[in-house]
Amino acid sequence: MGAKPISAGRSSRFVPEALVPAFGQPVRMLRWGRRKGKGVSGKHSVADGVAPFGESALSRRDFLKLGGAGLAGAALLGTTGCGGWGRSSNDLVFASWHDVGVTHGVTQQLLKQFNKQGKGRASFREGPQQDGEYLEKLKTEFQVGGGRIDVTVADTIWTAELAEGGWIADVSNRFSGGERSRFLDGSVQSLLYRGSIYGVPWGADAGMLYYRKDLLEKSGFSGPPKTWEELEEMAGKAVRDSGTRFGFVFQGADYEGGVCNGLEFIWSHGGEVVDPEAPDRVIVGSPEAVAGLAAERSMVSNGIAPQAVANYDETHAQTTFLAGDAVFCRNWPYMYALAGNPETYAGRLGIKSEQVGVSALPVGNGQRQTASCIGGQNLLINASSERQDEIWDLVRFLTDEKRQKRRVPDNAPTLKSLYEDRRVLEAMPVLSLGKEALENARPRPSSPRYWEMSDAMSRQFNSVLTGATPPEEAVETLQSELQQVIERGE
């Protein structure tokens, strides 16, 4: 948003538009799979070395109307231009949607560095503004033979669908267990499908708890809450002592961000949606899942969160918190950099980084393991590409320590070693503050029909939050609906 879909994601990701919005003009994040793209960006030209996915690109509907006739050689996502650093027909093609972050310039620099090594050449192709639109066009291109994409950036929740279609390469034999252990566990798990691994993690995201250190200290608290009950207690006292409007804000709207938040409440109470050992078996109908959704609802019913939180996305939550109107906020790592930044609305509002603390999300009573929803980006390889060895060299190059450091502070690294690197932590302090959250982040359910599962979870989670549906009824409904989704895919 897994989900930047910013990937659950700036996961994931549904965050990029929310990075630096104009104050008072919050961006409404649409539900995964229902986004409407903004068309092709006019910010880049072929002369910049970026070839946009053409507006003439066929939609999936157009492709189906034509029956695929004569399209085997079509590049539905556009063509890659020569660019200021050149391109030949033998170049490897690295593709991404436009809003994967603010580091496209960095990506192009990294590709130039790769080209200078003499192990191959790669060109960059930019896709639509939104990741959802990009995914649909990507699948259409795969359906007609893979086109000219060799490596694609992907949200963490795309793995199962693309792997089930046979469109992305199984890299289990190349990406060994020893190599995988160097990366964040949750990021690696997001690439697993039916026992195989289908890519390499490139950027990380995870849900974190932001809090006002100054307000907690004034109310006599020495650190952040460890449990959700403690959060309610601390938020209530801080609100009374300081006059702050709200105790806690988060993403509760009926969209993918709401799914991430609901899952975190369920996981942190010991519940699961699907069996981790048998992902085709739905187990959401449990007392633990009920307890998790009840805890989320209690934030509203007990007056800790505003009723409007049921309509909040990342932008609403960050605007409220950075304006000084909330004691706690659940959000992604990107928000920390907005506190006190004079170039953003947050800086003009006066909330400074020294007032803000970051920690892992709380847990339910009796639980010890915190859990955050993983977001970010992965690199996937087109299974139909013929130059698999060269492509693997490119993927290894882009995901090594030196190149991941180059992407900081705009993207959190996926290599564990970089969370001990002094320069990395100085450039992106939230990595040190939120390290526990990133280390304990986990993927959303892995399914080729994830979009249907997401829709069902989004509706039920939001219905519980508004008070329209009791938690017990919601998990019973989800138990049935999600199992039906999985069985339709068998």
Residue pairs with C-beta under 8 A, 6 or more apart in sequence:
1 7
1 8
1 9
1 11
1 12
1 13
1 14
1 15
1 32
1 155
1 157
1 255
1 256
1 257
1 259
1 260
1 375
2 8
2 9
2 11
2 12
2 13
2 155
2 156
2 157
2 190
2 256
2 260
2 373
2 374
2 375
2 376
2 443
2 444
3 9
3 11
3 12
3 13
3 14
3 32
3 155
3 156
3 157
3 256
3 257
3 259
3 260
3 373
3 375
3 444
4 10
4 11
4 12
4 13
4 14
4 15
4 16
4 99
4 100
4 101
4 131
4 203
4 205
4 375
4 376
4 377
5 11
5 12
5 13
5 14
5 15
5 32
5 131
5 132
5 155
5 157
5 256
5 375
6 12
6 13
6 14
6 15
6 16
6 19
6 99
6 100
6 101
6 205
6 332
6 334
6 375
7 13
7 14
7 131
7 155
7 156
7 157
7 205
7 375
7 376
7 377
8 14
8 155
8 156
8 157
8 205
8 256
8 257
8 259
8 260
8 373
8 374
8 375
8 444
9 15
9 155
9 156
9 157
9 205
9 374
9 375
9 376
9 377
10 16
10 19
10 101
10 205
10 332
10 334
10 375
10 376
11 155
11 156
11 157
11 205
11 260
11 332
11 373
11 374
11 375
11 376
11 377
12 155
12 156
12 157
12 205
12 256
12 260
12 373
12 374
12 375
12 376
13 100
13 131
13 155
13 205
13 375
13 376
13 377
14 29
14 32
14 255
14 256
14 257
14 313
14 314
15 205
15 314
15 332
15 334
16 99
16 100
16 101
16 102
17 27
17 29
17 99
17 315
18 26
18 27
18 29
18 313
18 314
18 315
18 318
19 102
19 334
19 338
20 338
20 343
20 344
20 345
21 27
21 315
21 319
21 345
22 345
23 319
23 345
23 348
23 349
26 313
26 315
26 316
26 319
27 313
27 315
28 313
29 253
29 255
29 256
29 257
29 313
29 314
29 315
30 36
30 132
30 255
31 254
31 255
31 256
31 454
31 455
31 458
32 132
32 157
32 255
32 256
32 451
32 454
33 132
33 451
33 454
33 455
34 132
35 130
35 131
35 132
35 133
36 130
36 133
37 128
37 129
37 130
37 132
37 133
38 128
38 129
38 130
39 55
39 128
39 129
40 52
40 53
40 54
40 55
40 128
40 129
41 52
41 98
41 126
41 129
44 50
44 52
44 104
44 126
45 81
46 81
46 82
46 83
47 81
47 83
47 84
48 83
48 84
49 81
49 83
49 84
49 85
49 87
49 108
49 123
49 124
50 81
50 83
50 104
50 108
50 124
50 125
50 126
51 78
51 79
51 80
51 81
51 83
51 123
51 124
51 125
51 126
52 78
52 126
52 127
53 77
53 78
53 125
53 126
53 127
53 128
53 134
53 137
54 78
54 79
57 76
57 77
57 78
57 137
58 66
58 71
58 74
58 76
58 140
59 136
59 137
59 140
60 136
60 137
60 139
60 140
63 71
63 76
63 140
63 143
63 144
68 143
68 144
71 144
72 144
72 145
73 145
74 141
74 144
74 147
75 141
75 147
75 148
76 137
76 140
76 141
76 144
76 147
77 95
77 125
77 127
77 137
77 138
77 141
77 147
77 149
78 125
78 127
79 125
79 148
80 87
80 91
80 93
80 123
80 124
80 125
80 148
81 87
83 123
83 124
85 108
85 112
85 115
87 121
87 123
88 121
90 121
91 121
91 122
91 123
92 120
92 121
92 122
92 123
92 150
92 151
92 387
92 390
92 391
92 394
93 122
93 123
93 125
93 148
93 149
93 150
93 151
94 107
94 111
94 122
94 123
94 124
94 125
94 150
94 151
94 152
94 394
95 124
95 125
95 126
95 127
95 138
95 149
95 151
95 152
95 153
96 104
96 107
96 124
96 125
96 126
96 127
96 134
96 152
96 153
97 126
97 127
97 128
97 129
97 130
97 131
97 133
97 134
97 153
98 104
98 126
98 127
98 128
98 129
98 130
98 134
99 129
99 130
99 131
100 131
100 153
100 377
101 203
101 377
101 410
101 411
102 410
103 407
103 410
103 411
104 124
104 126
106 406
106 407
106 410
107 124
108 124
109 406
110 397
110 398
110 403
110 406
111 122
111 123
111 124
113 397
113 403
114 120
114 121
114 122
114 394
114 397
114 398
115 121
115 122
117 397
119 390
119 393
120 387
120 390
120 393
120 394
122 150
122 151
122 394
125 149
127 133
127 134
127 137
127 138
128 134
128 137
131 155
135 155
135 158
138 149
138 152
139 161
139 162
139 165
139 167
141 147
141 149
142 162
142 165
142 167
142 382
142 384
145 384
146 167
146 382
146 383
146 384
146 385
149 382
149 385
150 381
150 382
150 385
150 387
150 391
150 394
151 379
151 380
151 381
151 382
151 391
151 394
151 395
152 379
152 380
152 382
153 202
153 377
153 378
153 379
154 162
154 199
154 377
154 378
154 379
154 380
155 375
155 377
155 378
156 187
156 190
156 374
156 375
156 376
156 377
156 378
156 443
156 444
157 190
157 443
157 444
157 450
157 454
158 378
158 380
159 168
159 190
159 191
159 192
159 193
159 198
159 199
159 378
159 380
159 446
160 193
160 446
160 447
160 448
160 450
161 447
161 448
161 449
161 450
161 451
162 168
162 198
162 380
163 170
163 193
163 194
163 196
163 198
163 448
164 193
164 448
165 448
166 383
167 382
167 383
167 384
168 198
168 199
168 380
168 381
168 382
168 383
169 198
169 380
169 381
169 382
169 383
169 385
169 388
170 196
170 197
170 198
170 383
171 197
171 198
171 199
171 200
171 381
171 392
172 196
172 197
174 392
175 197
175 200
180 188
180 197
182 415
182 416
182 417
183 200
183 201
183 414
183 415
183 416
184 201
184 204
184 414
184 415
184 416
184 438
184 439
184 441
185 439
186 204
186 206
186 372
186 374
186 438
186 440
186 441
186 442
186 443
187 201
187 204
187 374
187 376
187 378
187 414
187 441
188 197
188 201
189 374
189 442
189 443
190 201
190 374
190 376
190 378
190 443
190 446
191 197
191 198
191 199
191 200
191 201
191 378
192 198
192 446
193 446
198 380
199 378
199 379
199 380
199 381
199 395
200 378
200 379
200 395
200 396
200 399
201 376
201 377
201 378
201 379
201 399
201 414
202 376
202 377
202 378
202 379
202 398
202 399
202 404
202 411
202 414
203 376
203 377
203 407
203 411
203 412
203 413
203 414
204 374
204 375
204 376
204 411
204 412
204 413
204 414
204 438
204 441
205 332
205 333
205 374
205 375
205 376
205 412
205 441
206 332
206 333
206 372
206 373
206 374
206 375
206 434
206 437
206 438
206 440
206 441
207 260
207 261
207 264
207 330
207 331
207 332
207 361
207 372
207 373
207 437
207 441
208 330
208 331
208 332
208 333
208 358
208 359
208 360
208 361
208 372
208 430
208 434
208 437
209 224
209 225
209 231
209 328
209 329
209 330
209 358
209 359
209 360
209 361
209 362
209 437
210 321
210 328
210 329
210 330
210 331
210 335
210 336
210 356
210 357
210 358
211 224
211 327
211 328
211 329
211 356
211 357
211 358
211 359
212 238
212 244
212 326
212 327
212 328
212 355
212 356
212 357
213 354
213 355
213 356
213 357
214 355
215 238
215 241
215 242
215 244
215 327
216 222
216 223
216 224
216 234
216 238
216 327
216 357
218 238
218 241
218 242
219 234
219 237
219 238
219 241
219 242
220 237
221 234
221 237
221 238
223 359
224 357
224 359
224 362
225 231
225 233
225 234
225 362
226 362
226 363
227 362
227 363
227 364
227 365
227 367
228 265
228 268
228 295
228 362
228 363
228 364
228 365
229 365
230 362
231 247
231 248
231 304
231 328
231 362
232 247
232 248
232 298
232 299
232 302
232 304
234 327
234 328
235 247
235 248
235 304
235 327
235 328
236 247
236 302
236 303
236 304
238 244
238 247
238 327
239 245
239 246
239 247
239 327
242 327
244 324
244 325
244 326
244 327
245 306
245 320
245 325
245 326
246 304
246 305
246 306
246 320
246 325
246 326
246 327
247 299
247 303
247 304
247 305
247 326
247 327
247 328
248 299
248 304
248 305
248 326
248 327
248 328
248 329
248 330
249 305
249 306
249 309
249 312
249 316
249 317
249 320
249 321
249 326
249 328
249 329
249 330
250 261
250 299
250 305
250 309
250 312
250 317
250 329
250 330
250 331
251 257
251 258
251 260
251 261
251 312
251 313
251 314
251 317
251 330
251 331
252 258
252 261
252 296
252 305
252 309
252 310
252 311
252 312
252 461
252 462
252 465
253 310
253 311
253 312
253 313
253 316
253 462
254 458
254 459
254 462
255 313
255 458
256 454
256 458
257 313
257 314
258 458
258 461
258 462
258 465
259 444
259 454
259 457
259 458
259 461
260 373
260 375
260 444
261 296
261 330
261 373
261 461
262 292
262 293
262 296
262 457
262 461
262 464
263 273
263 373
263 444
263 457
264 330
264 361
264 371
264 372
264 373
265 292
265 293
265 295
265 296
266 272
266 273
266 284
266 288
266 289
266 292
266 293
267 292
267 371
267 442
268 292
268 361
268 362
268 363
268 364
268 367
268 369
268 370
268 371
269 288
269 289
269 291
269 292
269 295
269 363
269 364
269 367
270 288
270 291
270 364
270 366
270 367
271 284
271 286
271 288
271 289
271 290
271 291
271 292
272 283
272 284
272 286
272 288
272 289
273 282
273 283
273 284
273 289
273 445
273 453
273 457
273 478
273 482
274 280
274 281
274 282
274 283
274 284
274 445
274 447
274 482
275 281
275 282
275 283
279 445
279 446
279 447
280 486
280 490
282 478
282 479
282 482
282 483
282 486
283 479
284 475
284 478
284 479
284 482
285 475
285 476
285 478
285 479
286 475
288 364
289 471
289 475
290 471
290 472
290 475
291 364
291 471
292 364
293 461
293 464
293 471
293 474
293 475
294 471
295 364
296 461
296 464
296 465
297 464
297 465
297 467
297 471
298 304
299 305
299 309
300 306
300 307
300 309
300 310
300 465
300 467
301 467
307 466
308 316
309 317
309 465
310 462
310 465
310 466
312 320
314 331
314 332
314 335
317 329
317 330
317 331
318 329
318 331
318 335
318 338
318 346
319 345
320 326
320 329
321 328
321 329
321 331
321 335
321 351
322 335
322 338
322 339
322 345
322 346
322 349
322 351
323 346
323 349
323 351
324 349
324 350
324 351
329 335
330 361
332 375
333 412
333 428
333 430
333 431
333 434
333 438
336 353
336 356
336 358
336 429
336 430
336 433
336 434
337 409
337 428
337 430
338 344
338 346
338 347
339 346
339 351
339 352
339 353
339 355
339 356
340 346
340 347
340 351
340 352
340 353
340 354
341 347
342 348
353 429
357 433
358 430
358 433
358 434
358 437
359 433
359 434
359 436
359 437
360 370
360 372
360 434
360 436
360 437
360 440
361 370
361 371
361 372
361 437
362 370
363 369
363 370
363 371
369 440
370 436
370 437
370 440
371 440
371 441
371 442
372 437
372 438
372 440
372 441
372 442
373 441
373 442
373 443
373 444
374 441
374 442
374 443
374 444
375 441
376 411
376 412
376 414
377 411
379 395
379 398
379 399
381 388
381 391
381 392
381 395
382 391
385 391
397 403
399 414
399 415
401 415
401 417
401 418
404 411
404 413
404 414
404 415
404 418
405 413
405 418
405 421
405 423
405 424
407 413
408 418
408 424
408 427
408 428
409 427
409 428
412 428
412 430
412 431
412 438
413 419
413 424
413 431
418 424
418 431
419 425
419 431
419 432
419 435
419 438
424 431
425 431
425 432
431 438
444 450
444 454
445 453
447 453
447 485
447 486
447 489
448 489
449 485
449 486
449 488
449 489
452 485
452 488
453 482
453 485
453 486
456 477
456 478
456 481
456 482
456 485
457 478
457 482
460 469
460 474
460 475
460 477
460 478
461 474
463 469
463 474
464 470
464 471
464 474
469 477
